[in-house]
Amino acid sequence: MRPMNSEASPDQLESLASLDATDQARLVSTGAVSPLELVDAAIKRIERLNPHLNVLASSDFDLARKQAREMRPTAGMPFAGVPTLLKDLLGYPGHHAGFGSRLFKGQPAQGGSEYTAALDAAGLIVLGKSTTSEFGLLGTTETLAHGATKNPWNPSLSTGGSSGGAVAAVASGMVPIAHASDGGGSIRGPSSFCGLFGFKPSRDRTVNAGLPPTMPTARLIGDHCVSRSVRDSATWLAATERKDVPQALPSIDDLKRGSRKRLRIGVYRRDAFGHGVSASGEDALNTAISVCEALGHDVIACDGPDVDAREISQAFFALTGTALAGLFDQIAAMMGGAFDEALFEPYTVELVRRARRLPEAAIADAMRATAIAEAQANRTIAAYDVLLSPTVPFSAFPLGTEGPTEDPDQLIAFTERLAGFTNVASFAGWPAMSVPLCWTQDGLPLGCHFAAATGEDALLFSLAFQLEEAMPWQPRLVALSERLSCLSA
């Protein structure tokens, strides 16, 4: 590719949109493009596509351009000059921290964290914040603060949540990779709906992203990214993992080679509530089974993790509601008692009200329930190298059906349904990933979910590289980028 300038042609801009972050960084390292040219190309694409998809909660393009001009790429920057977005739950200096909420919309972040410092050190350049459901609560990204984020494959459909803006931005080619977070499936579910690779690292694998360890839900939440390629995700994890992990993530070449051992893969079709999936979900799972067997692995039918789904759900909502109630109390104290709860979405307020009605022992009971669920799940996975299931029970669903103003009981039931396969890995602390191996007859992506025991991140990545080689999905993402290129603001 020839060096670009601020008047780059549409063809040059679109050629960048089809590349993953690793290839974009390689262009910078060879001098084919500069960090500023990469950033400008991403900004132009965002300006064209965002009016159609609504992925930005906020942005500061001037700050991004300044950082790009000042960047001096080095060998220690795997993503030197690569533009990205951060989910609007992660504080970053110079950008807003709105948490998907009307109350905090436009508020500056209080600072960064070890995690954002690691992203800076990797050479990533932050263009802005991606949309999320308020406080990451809902499995769709439709807020009263920002409106609905739309799925690039079909704008009448949801991206899922809570990392909805991140997946829409990457799937559409606005940026090649984006930060996301996951407390029950918020990386993996949206990745399934938008045809991306979505990985959740093992618990405590990465450096601190700013959450206080005393927060009731802190042990459930992990920060990572959504990406177009497996190698981008592995590189992101290598850049953000703690230095004291027992075994650092191997190089990309080592992960690709892996041990190539014959894996025991336990496959199950019903979630912990006993619910099955749509016909498309069955097709996706059967595709995953076939490709795993073709790769030489043993796929064995099993019943899935033996956990009490109702207790897990009650524990999750008790912990979440209590954390929010504490936030409400802090805000009320800062505002001198003038705090109006109606500044938050109805669903958020209802979760707080329910948490305030819980008995005093509820949090201790919830923590006990999560510990029991973790032990039960670990007994199940001990018999296998990997567990395989659907990621979500269906493909992307219509916007306007599961937003924050709907009946709270309906939304809780929908959250249970949506996270029925993904939440066990969150409670157990396992690494897990959604891999885009299947598309429905309507042309919508649908991922399959793979999980391994805590600490076995490298094993999952090695399997992911095998799956990517056997069933490459990037050509579909390139085709989507080309289809979207005809849109104008």
Summary of the structure (lengths in Angstrom):
residues: 489
radius of gyration: 21.1
end to end distance: 27.0
largest distance: 65.8
contacts: 1846
relative contact order: 0.14
helix: 43%
strand: 15%
